[in-house]
Amino acid sequence: MRLKLEPGATVGLWLFRFAHQPLKMELWFSRKGCNDRRPELGDPSTRVGASGKREPVDAGRQVRLIASLRRTSIIFEASAPWAYSCHLITRPLRPGGTETLSLEFGFNPTKITVDAVDPALTGETVQLAAMPPLGFKFMQENVSWLAFWFAWPFFLLFQLTWAGLLVLFQAKKSR
């Protein structure tokens, strides 16, 4: 979903879930080739901080969104970029506190509003991606039983190969 980074800009999403799951989102920023560094978006490298945990070197300029579902609103903040390509920089959105916005079974009418954005990023149009609970790289626990839908072609290929070999050996044996 395209979102213009201006305070007050709003988009509505209808998100479907098979079970209760937290909302996970990302912002995808455009790049004009591999040499477009975009320092305002931060640096994906990390260092070990005073606490002994890995921390981003530069988390980037502030982008704060408010996600609302029915009567619940949670603030999400863009964190340090975690993926780069020549055409795209991805910054995950994390809840500002300890709470998260829990999506329920079925369709969830979710409203996303830009709350605050750094002047360096104001006016830029980005892609807002609400991450699905089931994908090739990420799978939430309560829907992992659906992973078969990704793998069925491999199972089918294996079964057809096995059946073909059995038919071939049976044909040779009957001669």
C-alpha positions as a Markdown table, in Angstrom:
| # | Residue | x | y | z |
|---|---|---|---|---|
| 1 | Met | 0.0 | 0.0 | 0.0 |
| 2 | Arg | 1.4 | 3.4 | -1.0 |
| 3 | Leu | 1.7 | 5.9 | 1.9 |
| 4 | Lys | 2.9 | 9.5 | 1.8 |
| 5 | Leu | 5.0 | 10.4 | 4.7 |
| 6 | Glu | 3.2 | 13.5 | 6.0 |
| 7 | Pro | 1.7 | 13.9 | 9.4 |
| 8 | Gly | -2.0 | 13.0 | 9.3 |
| 9 | Ala | -1.7 | 10.9 | 6.1 |
| 10 | Thr | -3.9 | 7.8 | 6.5 |
| 11 | Val | -4.4 | 4.5 | 4.7 |
| 12 | Gly | -6.9 | 1.7 | 5.5 |
| 13 | Leu | -6.1 | -2.0 | 5.2 |
| 14 | Trp | -8.3 | -5.0 | 5.5 |
| 15 | Leu | -6.1 | -7.8 | 6.9 |
| 16 | Phe | -7.2 | -11.4 | 7.1 |
| 17 | Arg | -5.8 | -13.8 | 9.7 |
| 18 | Phe | -6.5 | -17.5 | 10.5 |
| 19 | Ala | -5.6 | -16.9 | 14.2 |
| 20 | His | -4.7 | -14.2 | 16.7 |
| 21 | Gln | -1.4 | -12.7 | 15.6 |
| 22 | Pro | 0.5 | -9.5 | 16.1 |
| 23 | Leu | 0.6 | -6.9 | 13.3 |
| 24 | Lys | 4.0 | -6.8 | 11.6 |
| 25 | Met | 4.8 | -4.1 | 9.1 |
| 26 | Glu | 7.7 | -2.7 | 7.0 |
| 27 | Leu | 8.3 | 0.5 | 5.1 |
| 28 | Trp | 10.0 | 0.1 | 1.7 |
| 29 | Phe | 11.9 | 3.1 | 0.5 |
| 30 | Ser | 12.9 | 3.6 | -3.1 |
| 31 | Arg | 16.5 | 4.0 | -4.3 |
| 32 | Lys | 17.9 | 5.4 | -7.5 |
| 33 | Gly | 20.5 | 2.7 | -8.1 |
| 34 | Cys | 23.2 | 1.1 | -6.0 |
| 35 | Asn | 25.1 | 4.4 | -5.5 |
| 36 | Asp | 22.1 | 6.2 | -3.9 |
| 37 | Arg | 23.2 | 5.8 | -0.2 |
| 38 | Arg | 20.2 | 7.5 | 1.5 |
| 39 | Pro | 21.9 | 8.2 | 4.8 |
| 40 | Glu | 18.7 | 9.6 | 6.2 |
| 41 | Leu | 17.3 | 6.0 | 6.3 |
| 42 | Gly | 20.1 | 4.8 | 8.6 |
| 43 | Asp | 22.8 | 2.1 | 8.5 |
| 44 | Pro | 22.1 | -1.6 | 8.6 |
| 45 | Ser | 25.4 | -2.4 | 10.3 |
| 46 | Thr | 25.5 | -3.1 | 14.0 |
| 47 | Arg | 27.9 | -2.9 | 16.9 |
| 48 | Val | 28.0 | -4.3 | 20.4 |
| 49 | Gly | 26.6 | -1.7 | 22.8 |
| 50 | Ala | 27.3 | -1.1 | 26.5 |
| 51 | Ser | 24.6 | -3.6 | 27.4 |
| 52 | Gly | 26.5 | -6.3 | 25.5 |
| 53 | Lys | 23.7 | -6.6 | 22.9 |
| 54 | Arg | 24.0 | -5.8 | 19.2 |
| 55 | Glu | 22.7 | -2.3 | 18.4 |
| 56 | Pro | 22.3 | -0.5 | 15.1 |
| 57 | Val | 25.1 | 2.0 | 14.2 |
| 58 | Asp | 22.5 | 4.5 | 12.9 |
| 59 | Ala | 18.7 | 3.7 | 13.2 |
| 60 | Gly | 17.8 | 6.4 | 10.7 |
| 61 | Arg | 15.5 | 9.4 | 10.9 |
| 62 | Gln | 12.2 | 9.2 | 12.8 |
| 63 | Val | 9.1 | 7.8 | 11.2 |
| 64 | Arg | 6.2 | 7.1 | 13.6 |
| 65 | Leu | 2.9 | 5.6 | 12.6 |
| 66 | Ile | -0.3 | 4.9 | 14.6 |
| 67 | Ala | -2.0 | 1.6 | 13.8 |
| 68 | Ser | -5.6 | 1.4 | 14.9 |
| 69 | Leu | -7.9 | -1.6 | 15.0 |
| 70 | Arg | -11.4 | -1.0 | 16.3 |
| 71 | Arg | -10.8 | 0.8 | 19.7 |
| 72 | Thr | -7.1 | -0.1 | 20.1 |
| 73 | Ser | -4.3 | 2.1 | 18.8 |
| 74 | Ile | -0.6 | 1.3 | 19.0 |
| 75 | Ile | 2.4 | 3.5 | 18.0 |
| 76 | Phe | 4.9 | 1.9 | 15.6 |
| 77 | Glu | 8.4 | 3.3 | 15.0 |
| 78 | Ala | 10.7 | 2.6 | 12.0 |
| 79 | Ser | 13.9 | 1.0 | 13.2 |
| 80 | Ala | 17.2 | 0.6 | 11.5 |
| 81 | Pro | 17.1 | -0.8 | 7.9 |
| 82 | Trp | 17.6 | -4.5 | 7.6 |
| 83 | Ala | 17.5 | -5.1 | 3.9 |
| 84 | Tyr | 19.2 | -3.2 | 1.0 |
| 85 | Ser | 19.1 | -3.7 | -2.8 |
| 86 | Cys | 19.8 | -1.3 | -5.6 |
| 87 | His | 16.2 | -0.3 | -5.8 |
| 88 | Leu | 14.9 | -0.7 | -2.3 |
| 89 | Ile | 15.7 | -0.1 | 1.4 |
| 90 | Thr | 13.5 | -1.9 | 4.0 |
| 91 | Arg | 12.9 | -0.5 | 7.5 |
| 92 | Pro | 10.8 | -2.7 | 9.8 |
| 93 | Leu | 8.2 | -1.0 | 12.0 |
| 94 | Arg | 8.3 | -2.0 | 15.7 |
| 95 | Pro | 5.7 | -1.2 | 18.4 |
| 96 | Gly | 6.9 | 1.8 | 20.5 |
| 97 | Gly | 6.2 | 0.1 | 23.8 |
| 98 | Thr | 5.8 | -3.4 | 25.1 |
| 99 | Glu | 2.3 | -3.8 | 23.6 |
| 100 | Thr | 1.5 | -4.9 | 20.1 |
| 101 | Leu | -1.6 | -4.7 | 17.9 |
| 102 | Ser | -3.2 | -8.2 | 17.9 |
| 103 | Leu | -5.1 | -9.1 | 14.8 |
| 104 | Glu | -8.0 | -11.5 | 15.3 |
| 105 | Phe | -9.4 | -14.4 | 13.3 |
| 106 | Gly | -11.1 | -13.1 | 10.1 |
| 107 | Phe | -11.0 | -9.7 | 8.5 |
| 108 | Asn | -9.5 | -6.9 | 10.5 |
| 109 | Pro | -10.2 | -3.3 | 9.4 |
| 110 | Thr | -6.9 | -1.6 | 10.2 |
| 111 | Lys | -6.2 | 2.1 | 9.9 |
| 112 | Ile | -2.6 | 3.4 | 9.6 |
| 113 | Thr | -1.9 | 7.1 | 10.3 |
| 114 | Val | 1.4 | 8.9 | 10.0 |
| 115 | Asp | 2.0 | 10.5 | 13.4 |
| 116 | Ala | 5.4 | 12.1 | 13.0 |
| 117 | Val | 8.1 | 12.1 | 10.4 |
| 118 | Asp | 11.5 | 13.7 | 10.2 |
| 119 | Pro | 11.7 | 16.7 | 7.9 |
| 120 | Ala | 14.3 | 14.9 | 5.7 |
| 121 | Leu | 11.7 | 12.3 | 4.8 |
| 122 | Thr | 8.5 | 14.4 | 4.8 |
| 123 | Gly | 6.6 | 14.2 | 1.5 |
| 124 | Glu | 8.2 | 11.0 | 0.4 |
| 125 | Thr | 5.9 | 8.2 | -0.9 |
| 126 | Val | 6.8 | 4.8 | 0.4 |
| 127 | Gln | 5.3 | 1.3 | 0.3 |
| 128 | Leu | 3.8 | 0.1 | 3.6 |
| 129 | Ala | 3.8 | -3.7 | 3.8 |
| 130 | Ala | 1.7 | -5.6 | 6.3 |
| 131 | Met | 3.7 | -8.8 | 6.6 |
| 132 | Pro | 1.7 | -12.0 | 6.2 |
| 133 | Pro | 1.8 | -14.6 | 9.0 |
| 134 | Leu | 3.0 | -17.3 | 6.5 |
| 135 | Gly | 5.8 | -16.8 | 4.0 |
| 136 | Phe | 8.9 | -18.4 | 2.6 |
| 137 | Lys | 11.2 | -16.6 | 5.1 |
| 138 | Phe | 8.9 | -16.2 | 8.1 |
| 139 | Met | 6.2 | -18.3 | 9.6 |
| 140 | Gln | 4.2 | -17.6 | 12.8 |
| 141 | Glu | 3.7 | -20.6 | 15.1 |
| 142 | Asn | -0.1 | -20.8 | 15.1 |
| 143 | Val | -0.3 | -21.0 | 11.3 |
| 144 | Ser | 2.7 | -23.2 | 10.6 |
| 145 | Trp | 0.3 | -26.1 | 9.8 |
| 146 | Leu | -0.4 | -24.2 | 6.5 |
| 147 | Ala | 3.2 | -24.5 | 5.3 |
| 148 | Phe | 2.1 | -27.5 | 3.3 |
| 149 | Trp | 0.5 | -25.1 | 0.8 |
| 150 | Phe | 4.0 | -23.8 | -0.1 |
| 151 | Ala | 5.5 | -27.3 | -0.4 |
| 152 | Trp | 2.8 | -29.4 | -2.1 |
| 153 | Pro | 4.5 | -29.2 | -5.5 |
| 154 | Phe | 7.7 | -30.7 | -4.1 |
| 155 | Phe | 5.7 | -33.5 | -2.4 |
| 156 | Leu | 3.8 | -34.1 | -5.6 |
| 157 | Leu | 7.0 | -34.3 | -7.7 |
| 158 | Phe | 8.5 | -36.8 | -5.2 |
| 159 | Gln | 5.4 | -39.0 | -5.2 |
| 160 | Leu | 5.1 | -38.9 | -9.0 |
| 161 | Thr | 8.8 | -39.8 | -9.4 |
| 162 | Trp | 8.4 | -42.7 | -6.9 |
| 163 | Ala | 5.3 | -43.9 | -8.6 |
| 164 | Gly | 7.0 | -43.7 | -12.0 |
| 165 | Leu | 9.9 | -45.8 | -10.8 |
| 166 | Leu | 7.6 | -48.4 | -9.3 |
| 167 | Val | 5.7 | -48.7 | -12.7 |
| 168 | Leu | 9.0 | -48.9 | -14.6 |
| 169 | Phe | 10.4 | -51.7 | -12.3 |
| 170 | Gln | 7.1 | -53.5 | -12.5 |
| 171 | Ala | 7.1 | -53.3 | -16.3 |
| 172 | Lys | 10.6 | -54.7 | -16.5 |
| 173 | Lys | 9.8 | -57.5 | -14.1 |
| 174 | Ser | 6.7 | -58.6 | -16.0 |
| 175 | Arg | 8.7 | -59.1 | -19.3 |
